Amino acid sequence: MVEKIISWAMHNRFMVLIGIVMITVGGVYSIRETPVDAIPDLSENQVIVFTEWMGRNPQIMEDQITYPLVTNLQGIPKIKTIRAASMFGMSFIFVIFEDDAEIYWSRTRVLERLNYAQKFLPPGITPTLGPDGTGIGHVFWYTLKGDGYNLGELRALQDWYVKFALQNVSGVSEVASYGGFQKQYQVAIDPHKLIYYGVPLMDVTKAVVNNNRDVGGSLFEMNDMGYMIRGLGYIKTLEDIENISVGTYKSIPIRLKDVAHIQMSGELRLGIIEENGEGEAVGGIVVMRYGENAKDVIERVKERIEEFKKGLPEGVEFHVAYDRSGLIKDSINTLSEALWQEILIVSVVVVLFLFHFRSGLVAIASILLSVLIGFILMRLFGVTSNIMSLGGIALAIGDVVDPGIVMAENAYRSLTNKVLSKTDDEDGNN
């Protein structure tokens, strides 16, 4: 078989050259287009289902949230296993799919089952899907600092300005905020005053909810002019909440501030973020979308940061806490340099060993073509350029060059013997 291939190649040199050109073009294209990352993505093909029901203990979350969802998610095609965790006020379900399952197909199947399982959950509880990222998708971390700004103001700036600006970047799945305080109005009800005025707690809750909404109106004409009437009811200040009527006592309206203490505060926190021992920090984590090029995503994020930094309030500074592009660049440069050094050293050794430049070119060409074919296969099978893949190519060069040396030496020896035999025959005839 090998002899037939060699014979065909010898008689079809033009086709061989075309094949070499195609491999070269395909290899160069694959090198340019293959996603680049520092480390390979070895995380499982999973879809995360998150459900929040604040104030409930883990047992209630397990019985009323986690168990109904897990039982209804079973039976989806290509599911390998389902893992779940219940904690205070939160439920996490990890649906692990087989490796060949397409990620967005998997998310669609899970979402279909969640729509059906909704009727088994308590009223007002809606499970949500986690981001379409991976376990190594946290490619960029940043913090916001500013003299004269408290943690609540910085967190509001992060949630309502910076986060929205970065979420529109191509390749970004999610921007997760961390640190600081999420502002909220807190109403601390005095039960003794409720009993004194005879106001049920549910009436207080309904009054607050009903007074925090706009009301539609109608359109009427007067003096050839059209007027649209609507009621503006969204709460904007602390006084708006304090003046909400929750009932009457002896025909006198009872306002919310008569039975409760209202204040602006931060939402309950389960942890804090500190940076370099300098105190609490506020920032965000940029999560890369599944299958994206980490290097390109980080570059696009940096470009967007330079754009919106001009709109930050005076005194607010943007600090980079973690940037994987530096690790990617150093890792790829180190391995690429080692790869080319190995190719050069092997080529020199081959030429010196065979002591024949044309024979050495055969081994050198086999190395370069093998590397290009390796990148083509990486592109076809979705393997990123990382430490593991490039390290494998570097290690394989030694195995690739051995057959090339043997074949080149054998061909050189055969041709030499043939020439010597021909010379001896000519001398004998003479």
C-alpha positions, 0 to 999 in steps of 0.5 A, spaced: 500 500 500 505 504 501 509 503 495 503 504 491 502 511 494 509 513 493 509 511 486 502 515 485 506 521 488 512 520 484 507 520 477 503 525 480 507 531 482 502 536 480 497 534 485 502 533 490 504 540 490 496 542 490 495 538 496 501 541 499 498 548 498 491 546 500 494 544 507 498 550 507 492 555 506 488 551 511 493 551 516 494 558 516 487 559 516 486 555 522 491 558 526 488 565 525 481 563 526 482 557 532 480 560 539 485 562 543 485 561 551 490 560 556 487 553 559 483 548 556 475 548 557 474 541 561 468 543 564 461 539 563 456 540 558 451 543 563 445 547 564 444 551 571 437 552 573 436 557 579 430 559 583 430 564 589 425 564 594 428 569 600 426 567 607 425 560 606 429 555 610 433 549 606 428 544 607 422 548 605 426 549 598 428 542 597 421 540 598 417 545 594 422 547 589 428 543 588 424 536 588 418 538 583 423 541 578 428 535 579 423 530 578 420 534 572 427 535 568 428 528 568 427 524 561 430 530 557 434 527 551 441 526 552 441 527 560 447 524 563 445 526 570 442 531 575 445 534 581 441 539 586 443 543 592 438 547 596 440 552 601 437 558 605 432 562 600 436 559 594 435 552 589 441 550 584 439 545 579 445 542 575 443 539 569 449 535 566 448 533 558 452 528 554 458 531 551 455 531 544 449 535 546 449 542 543 449 547 548 443 551 546 439 545 544 440 543 551 437 550 554 431 550 550 429 543 552 430 545 559 426 551 558 420 547 555 420 543 561 421 549 566 414 552 563 411 545 564 413 545 572 411 552 573 404 549 576 408 545 581 411 551 584 408 556 589 405 562 586 410 567 584 416 563 584 419 563 577 426 559 576 431 562 571 436 559 567 444 560 568 448 564 563 450 560 557 458 560 559 463 555 562 467 554 568 472 558 565 468 563 563 470 568 568 475 572 563 475 579 566 474 582 573 474 589 575 472 594 580 470 601 581 473 606 586 471 613 588 473 618 593 466 621 596 462 615 594 459 610 598 458 603 597 451 603 595 452 609 590 458 605 587 453 599 586 448 603 583 453 605 578 455 598 577 448 595 576 445 601 572 451 603 567 457 599 567 453 593 567 449 594 561 454 597 557 459 591 557 453 586 556 452 589 549 459 586 547 459 581 542 461 574 546 459 576 553 454 572 556 453 575 563 456 581 567 455 579 574 455 584 579 459 583 586 460 588 593 457 594 595 449 595 597 443 594 593 439 600 595 432 598 597 426 601 602 425 597 608 419 598 612 419 596 619 412 595 622 410 596 629 405 590 631 403 593 637 401 599 633 397 595 628 393 592 633 392 599 636 389 601 630 386 595 628 390 594 621 391 587 618 398 586 616 396 584 609 392 590 608 399 594 609 402 589 604 397 591 599 397 598 600 404 599 599 404 594 592 398 598 590 401 605 591 407 603 587 404 603 580 402 607 574 394 607 573 392 608 566 387 613 564 383 616 558 383 621 552 378 627 552 378 633 548 377 640 550 378 646 546 380 642 540 385 639 544 386 632 546 388 630 553 391 624 555 389 622 563 393 617 567 395 617 574 403 617 576 404 612 582 411 610 582 414 611 589 420 616 588 422 618 595 421 616 602 416 621 603 412 617 598 412 611 602 411 614 609 404 618 606 401 611 604 394 610 607 393 603 610 387 604 613 382 609 617 381 609 625 375 613 627 374 616 620 382 619 620 386 616 615 392 612 618 399 613 614 404 608 613 409 612 618 404 611 623 405 604 624 412 603 621 419 606 621 421 607 613 428 608 611 433 607 605 438 601 606 441 596 603 439 589 601 441 583 606 448 581 604 451 574 605 458 576 604 463 582 602 468 583 597 475 586 599 481 588 594 488 588 596 486 589 604 484 596 602 477 595 604 470 593 601 470 593 593 464 594 588 465 591 581 463 586 576 465 579 573 465 579 565 463 571 563 464 569 556 459 566 552 460 558 550 465 557 545 467 564 544 475 566 543 477 569 550 482 573 547 478 577 542 472 577 547 477 581 552 479 586 547 472 588 545 471 589 553 477 593 553 475 597 547 468 598 550 471 600 557 475 606 554 468 608 551 464 609 557 469 611 562 468 618 559 461 618 562 463 616 569 462 621 574 468 625 576 472 622 581 470 614 580 476 610 577 475 604 573 480 598 576 482 592 572 482 586 578 483 580 573 485 580 566 486 573 563 489 576 556 496 577 559 496 570 561 493 568 554 499 572 551 504 569 556 502 562 555 501 562 547 508 566 546 512 561 551 509 555 547 510 558 540 517 560 541 518 553 544 515 550 538 519 554 533 525 553 537 524 546 537 523 546 529 529 550 528 533 545 532 530 539 529 531 541 522 539 543 523 540 536 527 537 533 521 541 536 516 547 535 520 545 528 521 544 526 514 549 531 511 545 532 505 541 539 505 535 536 500 534 530 504 534 535 510 528 539 507 524 532 507 524 532 514 523 539 515 517 539 510 514 533 514 514 537 521 511 544 518 506 540 514 504 536 520 503 542 525 499 545 519 495 539 519 494 539 527 491 546 527 486 544 521 484 538 525 484 542 532 479 547 528 475 542 525 474 538 532 473 545 536 479 545 540 482 551 542 489 553 542 492 553 549 497 550 553 495 543 553 494 543 545 500 547 543 504 543 548 502 536 545 504 539 538 511 541 541 511 534 544 509 530 537 514 534 533 519 528 536 515 523 533 514 526 527 521 527 525 523 520 526 519 517 520 522 523 516 529 521 518 528 514 516 525 515 510 529 520 507 536 516 509 533 510 506 531 514 500 538 517 500 541 510 501 537 507 495 539 512 490 546 512 492 547 505 491 543 505 485 548 510 482 554 506 485 551 500 481 550 504 475 558 506 475 561 499 477 557 497 471 560 502 466 567 501 469 566 493 468 564 494 461 569 499 459 
